Protein backbone atom coordinates (compact mmCIF):
# COMPACT_ATOMS: atom_id res chain seq x y z
CA UNK A 1 0.00 0.00 0.00
CA UNK A 2 1.38 3.40 -0.98
CA UNK A 3 1.51 6.19 1.54
CA UNK A 4 -0.77 9.14 0.70
CA UNK A 5 0.99 12.49 0.89
CA UNK A 6 -0.37 15.97 1.31
CA UNK A 7 2.08 18.85 1.15
CA UNK A 8 2.35 22.40 -0.04
CA UNK A 9 5.09 24.08 -2.05
CA UNK A 10 7.67 25.35 0.43
CA UNK A 11 7.08 22.59 3.01
CA UNK A 12 10.28 21.32 4.60
CA UNK A 13 10.80 17.58 5.06
CA UNK A 14 12.17 16.26 8.37
CA UNK A 15 15.97 16.45 8.33
CA UNK A 16 18.38 13.55 8.62
CA UNK A 17 21.59 14.39 10.49
CA UNK A 18 24.57 12.04 10.62
CA UNK A 19 28.09 12.12 11.93
CA UNK A 20 30.40 13.44 12.94
CA UNK A 21 32.03 11.41 10.19
CA UNK A 22 34.86 9.34 11.63
CA UNK A 23 37.30 6.77 10.32
CA UNK A 24 35.29 3.88 11.73
CA UNK A 25 32.20 5.06 9.83
CA UNK A 26 34.24 5.25 6.61
CA UNK A 27 35.74 1.78 7.11
CA UNK A 28 32.33 0.26 7.85
CA UNK A 29 30.77 2.00 4.85
CA UNK A 30 33.63 0.80 2.62
CA UNK A 31 32.93 -2.76 3.71
CA UNK A 32 29.17 -2.50 3.36
CA UNK A 33 29.30 -0.81 -0.04
CA UNK A 34 32.34 -2.70 -1.32
CA UNK A 35 33.83 0.67 -2.22
CA UNK A 36 37.37 0.30 -0.91
CA UNK A 37 38.81 3.28 -2.78
CA UNK A 38 41.84 4.15 -0.62
CA UNK A 39 41.12 7.90 -0.87
CA UNK A 40 38.36 7.23 1.69
CA UNK A 41 40.21 4.98 4.13
CA UNK A 42 44.01 5.36 3.78
CA UNK A 43 45.44 8.66 5.03
CA UNK A 44 48.82 8.06 3.37
CA UNK A 45 47.13 7.48 0.03
CA UNK A 46 44.98 10.60 0.50
CA UNK A 47 48.03 12.73 1.33
CA UNK A 48 49.93 11.39 -1.68
CA UNK A 49 46.93 12.44 -3.77
CA UNK A 50 47.22 15.99 -2.43
CA UNK A 51 44.43 15.76 0.15
CA UNK A 52 45.03 16.63 3.81
CA UNK A 53 43.10 13.55 4.96
CA UNK A 54 40.63 10.91 3.81
CA UNK A 55 37.06 12.04 3.14
CA UNK A 56 33.65 10.42 3.09
CA UNK A 57 32.30 8.45 0.16
CA UNK A 58 29.86 10.60 -1.78
CA UNK A 59 27.44 7.70 -1.84
CA UNK A 60 27.32 7.73 1.98
CA UNK A 61 25.77 11.21 1.87
CA UNK A 62 23.61 10.21 -1.09
CA UNK A 63 22.16 7.33 0.93
CA UNK A 64 21.36 9.66 3.83
CA UNK A 65 19.77 12.26 1.59
CA UNK A 66 17.68 9.45 0.10
CA UNK A 67 16.43 8.71 3.61
CA UNK A 68 15.04 12.26 3.82
CA UNK A 69 12.70 11.44 0.94
CA UNK A 70 11.86 7.83 1.76
CA UNK A 71 11.33 8.46 5.49
CA UNK A 72 8.80 11.13 4.54
CA UNK A 73 7.13 9.73 1.43
CA UNK A 74 7.78 6.00 1.68
CA UNK A 75 9.90 4.02 -0.73
CA UNK A 76 6.86 3.00 -2.80
CA UNK A 77 6.11 6.63 -3.68
CA UNK A 78 9.59 7.46 -4.95
CA UNK A 79 9.58 7.89 -8.73
CA UNK A 80 12.91 9.61 -9.44
CA UNK A 81 15.99 10.44 -7.40
CA UNK A 82 19.15 12.16 -8.59
CA UNK A 83 22.06 13.94 -6.97
CA UNK A 84 25.25 15.79 -7.81
CA UNK A 85 28.30 15.99 -5.58
CA UNK A 86 29.51 19.56 -5.01
CA UNK A 87 32.22 19.23 -2.34
CA UNK A 88 33.95 16.60 -0.20
CA UNK A 89 32.76 15.65 3.28
CA UNK A 90 35.81 15.66 5.56
CA UNK A 91 36.47 13.53 8.60
CA UNK A 92 34.87 15.22 11.61
CA UNK A 93 32.00 16.79 9.68
CA UNK A 94 28.43 16.71 10.92
CA UNK A 95 26.11 16.41 7.92
CA UNK A 96 22.55 17.74 7.75
CA UNK A 97 20.39 16.42 4.91
CA UNK A 98 17.34 18.47 3.95
CA UNK A 99 14.43 18.39 1.56
CA UNK A 100 11.86 20.95 0.48
CA UNK A 101 8.80 20.68 -1.73
CA UNK A 102 9.38 22.99 -4.71
CA UNK A 103 6.74 22.04 -7.28
CA UNK A 104 3.62 20.06 -8.07
CA UNK A 105 3.40 18.42 -11.46
CA UNK A 106 1.87 15.55 -13.33
CA UNK A 107 3.53 12.86 -15.45
CA UNK A 108 1.45 10.32 -17.39
CA UNK A 109 -1.58 11.26 -15.30
CA UNK A 110 0.18 10.76 -11.97
CA UNK A 111 0.29 13.74 -9.57
CA UNK A 112 3.79 14.29 -8.22
CA UNK A 113 5.76 16.53 -5.92
CA UNK A 114 9.26 17.67 -6.80
CA UNK A 115 11.57 17.71 -3.80
CA UNK A 116 14.79 19.76 -3.75
CA UNK A 117 17.51 18.07 -1.68
CA UNK A 118 20.79 19.11 -0.10
CA UNK A 119 23.47 17.89 2.28
CA UNK A 120 25.36 20.56 4.22
CA UNK A 121 28.28 20.09 6.60
CA UNK A 122 28.58 22.03 9.82
CA UNK A 123 30.81 24.75 8.33
CA UNK A 124 28.01 25.63 5.85
CA UNK A 125 29.49 23.89 2.81
CA UNK A 126 26.90 22.21 0.61
CA UNK A 127 28.36 18.85 -0.36
CA UNK A 128 25.48 17.34 -2.30
CA UNK A 129 22.44 18.67 -4.14
CA UNK A 130 19.67 16.80 -5.84
CA UNK A 131 16.01 16.33 -6.39
CA UNK A 132 13.34 13.67 -6.24
CA UNK A 133 9.88 13.11 -7.59
CA UNK A 134 7.33 11.44 -5.32
CA UNK A 135 3.81 10.32 -6.06
CA UNK A 136 1.04 11.91 -4.04
CA UNK A 137 -1.65 9.49 -5.15
CA UNK A 138 -4.67 10.02 -7.34
CA UNK A 139 -6.87 11.86 -4.83
CA UNK A 140 -4.41 13.13 -2.24
CA UNK A 141 -2.60 16.42 -2.08
CA UNK A 142 -4.75 18.28 -4.60
N, C-alpha and C positions, 0 to 999 in steps of 0.2 A: 504494500500500500504506500503510495506516495504521500508525502507530507504536503499539506496545503499551506501556502504562504501568502500573507498579506503584508505589504510594505509600501512605503511611499518613497519617492525620489528624495534623496538626502538622508534617509535612515542609515544609521551606523550599525554594522553587525558587531556582535560581541568579539572582543579582541582575543587573540591567543598570544601569550607571552612565553618565551622560553629562554633558557640560559640562566646565568651567564655561561657562554660557550666555554667548555674546558677540553683539555686533551683527552680525557676519558670519553666524553660525549663524541668527539671526533673519531676515536678508535672504535667505539661501539657502532657508530653509524657506518664507518668504513666496512666493518664486518657484516652488518645487516644488509647493506646495499651492494656489497661486493665491489665497491669503488675504493680501491686501495691506492689511488694516486698519491704518491709520496708528498706532494705539495700540501696535502691536508694532514699528514701524520708524522712527517720526518722533518724536524727543525733544521737539520744540516742540509737536507735537500732544498728546503724553502730558502734558506740563506744563500745557497749556491745559485739559486734562481733569481736572486736579487730582492727577495722578500725578507722583512725583519723576523717573521715567524710563520708558522703554519696558519691556515685560515679555514673556515668552515666550508664544507661542500655546499655549493649553491642549491643542490637538490634537497638538502636538509631544511633550508628556509622555504623552499618551494612546497615541501610536504606540510610544513606548519601553516603556510598561507592557505593551502588547500583545506586544512582543518577549519579555518575561519568560515569558509563557504559551506562545507559539508556538515559541520556542527550546527549551523544555522538552518540550512535548507534541506539537509538530508542528501545522502549520496544518490538516491534515486532521482532526484530533481536536477542534478547537475547535467547540463547539456554541453557546455564548452568550458575549457579552462586553459589559460595560457599565461606565461610569465616571461619576463626578460630580466636578466641579472644586470644591475647597474653599479655595484661596488662589492668588494669582499667583506665578509663578516669575520672580524679578527677574534682570536682567543680573548676571552674576558668580556665579550660583548653580551649585553642583554638585548634580545630582539622582540619587538612588538609588531605583530601582524594584524593588519586592519582591513576592513572591507566597508564599502559604502555603496548604497544603491544609487545609480546614476541615470538609469533610463528604463523605460518600459517599452517593449516592442513585441512583435509577433513574427514568428517564422513558421511557415507551413501550417498556419492556423493555430499554433500553440503560443499562448501568452507567456512572455518571458520577462525577467528582470536582468539588467546588466549590472554587474557588481565590479567596481573598481577596487583593486587590491594593492597593498603595499606592505613591505617589511622595512622597519626602521630600527637601527641600532641606537643605543642610549646616547651617543654623541650627536644624534640628529641625522646621520647619514642614511639615506634611503638605499637599501641594498638590493631590492627586488620590487618590480612593479608588475602588474598584470590585470587580467580581468576574467570574469566568468559570466556565463549565462545560466540562469536557473529557471526551471519551469515553475509557474505559479498555479497551474491547474486551470481547467476550463472555466470554472465559475468563481474562483477565488482571486482576490486582489484587484478586481476591477472596480 
